[in-house]
Amino acid sequence: MQQATPVKVKHGLAAGPAAAPQRADWTIDQGWDKYTSQEHAVWKTLYERQTKLLPGLACDDFVEGMKHLPMSADEIPNFEKLSETLMRKTGWQIVAVAGLVPDDVFFEHLANRRFPAGNFIRGAHELDYLEEPDVFHDVFGHVPMLMHPVMADFIQAYGQGGLRAQKLGKLTNLARVYWYTVEFGLVQQKEGLRIYGAGIASSFSESTFSVQSDSPNRIGFELERVMRTNYRIDDFQESYFVLDKLEDLLALANTEFAPYYARLDSGPTYQPGDVLPTDVVPHRGTGSYHRARAAAAATKV
């Protein structure tokens, strides 16, 4: 008997206007007591395999942040308990949302040191790929780095900058900074490249790909270069941008973006796999992974 294909459920903004919650800030109650044993089991599977994988791949600050959070394999974390710990350390709190929220709502939360986290968790059939960020991505991926004062200040500054960028019509450019740092950033440690981006840290397959594969480019972070560079939302990144140290985010947080926005009115936009003559390139990738994926897709046409 053929098994039915699981129905894909949309959450938050992705579910359409009718799914907007009653609160203007899009927050909801986490509903921790409503999680099922199956949902806690999915968290356990994801948590155990990532915590086994990340030592030697994630940066020291991510690993250290994990040690001090009320988070374990046994159950989906309680946002109130996470917030108590974060407030004492960096003044942040976690607020529950149903899924993706409008940009202005997202920036307003970040600007006030509130991190919106989806309260739902992926199904057991979606362990390795999820279209929408769920509680595992949002909490396991992001919260450990919110324990670090530099990241805590940078994300707040990003929220403030996002509100300004919206008014100036430059949100696309600023979103690339978030993508290539908070979500998919790498940092140089004395032991080698390490993950600090949540999109990598919460992904079993991209954790190893980003640091160990010969395929992607690893390029030194330069702000305008990043603001001109598109990214992939459908697969592993073709290029990762590397910070020399996490403290470099402080310089970004204090940057006056107006001159950058003025220059971005003209000039090139780069594709995810581009390597420029002006780039500092710790590792020039072979591109083998994405070539193979493109060739496989072409044979299906």
N, C-alpha and C positions, 0 to 999 in steps of 0.2 A: 504494500500500500504506500503510495507516494505521500510524503509529509508535506503539509501546507507550508508555503513560504511565510515566515513571520511578517506581520504587518509593521511597517515603519511608522512610528508615531512621531509627529513633530512637536516641538516644545517652544514655549515662549514666543518671541517675535516670528520665528519660522512657521508657527502654526496659524499665522494670520491675525488680522485686527480683532477678531472675535475672541481670541485667546488672551487679550490684554487683561491683566489683573485689575482689581478695583483700586489699589493704591497707585498714586501717581508716580511713585518711585519704582514701581514694578516689583517690589519685594513681596514675599509671601512667607508664611510660616514654613519652616523646614519640614514639619510633620515627621520628626524622627521616629516616633512610636508607630508610624504607619508602614515603615519599611518591612518587607517580608523576609523570611529566612532565605529565600532564593536571591533576593537583592543583596543581603549581607554576604551570601556565598560568592556572588560575582565580585564584590569588593575584595573579599579574602583572596580569591584567585589572582586578581590584578595586583593587589598589594604585595602578596608573597613573591610573585615572580619579578616584580620591579625592584623590591628591596634586595633580592638576591643578585640581580643583574647590575644595579647602579654603582656599588662600590668599585672604584677604579675607572668609572665612566663619568659620574656626576662630580661637580666641584665640591670641595671640602665644606663650603658654606651650606650647600643643599643638604649634605649628609648631617651636618651639625644641627641644622634647623629641624630635621626630622627627629633627632634624639630628644628634643625638648617639647615636642607637641603631644597633646593627648590624642594620639592616633595609633592604631594597631590593626593587625589583620582581622581581628575578631568581628568588627562591626564598622559600618559606615560612621564616620565621626559626627559628633554632635556639634553643630555650629556655635552654640552658646559656650561650650567648653573651649573650643578653639579660640573664640574671640577673647575669652578671659586671659588666656596665655598670651595671645598677640597684643592685647591692650597693654599688658604689663611690659612687654618687650619693646614694641615699636609703635604702639598707639593705633593699630589697625583692628578692624573687626570683620567678620564674615557675615554677609546678609544673604538670605536664601532668595533665589529667583527661580521661575519655572523653566528658564532656558535663556536664549539670547534676548537681550533687551535693546531698545533704541540707543543710538550712539550718544545722544545728549544725556540720557539717563545713566549710561555706563560711565561717561566722563564725570558726571556730577558725583557719583558714588566714589570713584577713585580720588577725585579732588578733595574729598572729605574723609579719606582713609577708610573707606568701606569697600570691601572686595565682594562683588556679586558672584555667587556660586550657584550653579544649577543644582536643584535638590533631587533630580532623577539620576538613575544609573543605567547604563547600557544593558542590553540583554546578553545572556550567555553566548548568543550566536554572533555578538559584535565585539568580541574581546580585542581584536586587532585593528579594527577600523570603525570610526564613528564620525558621522557628518557633523553632529552638534557636540559642543563640549558638555560633558556630564559632570557629576560630582567627583568622579575619580580624576578627570583632567583638572578641574578647577581647584580641588582641595589637595590631592596628592602632588599635582604638578606645580601649583602656584604657592601654596601656603608656606612650605618650608623656606622659600626665599624671602617671603614677607617677614620672616624673623630676622633678616639681615638689615641693619639700618640703612645701608646704601640703597638696596633694592626698594625698601619701604619708602624712602624719600623720592626715588626716581619714579615709581609708579604714581605717587601722588602728583608729582610735577607733570607727568604725562597726562593725567586727567585734567589738570588745569590748562595745559597746552592744547588738549583736544577740544575744549570748549572754545578757545580762541581760533583754532584751525577751522572749525566748522563755520564760523562767521566769515572767515577769509576764503573759504572754498578750497582749502589745502589739506583736507582730511586724508585724502588718498596718500599724499606724501608722508604725513605724520604716521599713518597706520603702518607704513612699511618699517618705520623705526621700531614700533612695538613688536611687529612680527619678527624682525631679525634680532631682537634683543630678548624681551620678556618671554616670547613664545619659542623662538628657535635660535637663541644665542649660545655661542661657545666662548669659553674664556681660557686663556693660557695659564696653566700652573707650572710649577717647576718640574712636575712629573709628566707634563704633556697637556694636550687639549682636554678640556672637561666641559660637561654640560651644565648650563644654568637655566636654559629656557624650558618652560613648562610643557610646551608641545612635544619636546623631545623626551623630557624626564618621565612623562606619563605614557610614552609609547614604547612598547617592548621591542619592536623591530627597528624603529628609528634611533633608539638609544645607541645601538651598536653601529648602525649605518653612519650616523653623523660623525662619530669619533674614529671608527676603525676601517670603514670602507675606503677603497681607493677611488671610488666613483665621483663623489662630490668635490667641488672646489671649497677650499677654506681660505677666506680672504680677510685681511686686516680691516677692522671696522673703520670707516670714514663716513661722517654723517651725510654729506651731500650725495656721496655715492649710493648710500643705502636709500636715501629719499627718492632717488631716481630709479630704483630697481624693483621690478615686479617680483612677485613670489608665487609659489604653487600652493593651491589649497587642496589639490586632488592626489598628491603623492609626496614622497620624500622630497626635500629641498635639493635643488641642483647645486646651490651654493650656500654656505654658512659663513656668517661674518663673526670674526674673532676679536674679542677684547684682550688687551694686554693684562688687564686686571679689572676686577669688579668696580673698583673705585673710579674707573673712567666714566661710569654712569653718572657720577656726581657732576662732572663737567657738562654732560649732556643735559642734566636737570637744570643747570644754570645758564644754558645757552640762550641767546636772543635769536629766535627763529626768523624774525622778519627779513633779514638780509638773505637768508636761504630761500624763503618763499619768493622773494623778488627774483632771484636767479632762476628758480624753477619754472617761471613763466615761459622760459624758452630753453632750448637745449635738448639733449637726448633723454630718452627713457631706455633703461637697459633691461634685457631679458634675464630670467633667473640663472641661466648658465653662462652668461657673458663673463669673460675675464679681460680686464683692460690693461693696456701698457703701464698705466699709472698705479695699478693695484699692488699692494704688498701681499704676496701670495705664499703663506706657509706651506700650502699644498695645492697644486694644480691637479684637479681631478681628471680621471680618464673618461668620465661620462658614460661608462659602460652600462650602468644600470638603466639610465633613461633611454639610451639607444636601443637596448634590448626591449624595453617596454614599448617604445614607439614602433619597432619592427613587428612585435607581436600584435599590436593594435592594427597595423597596416594589413596584416594577413587576414584579419577578420572582416575587412571591408569588402 
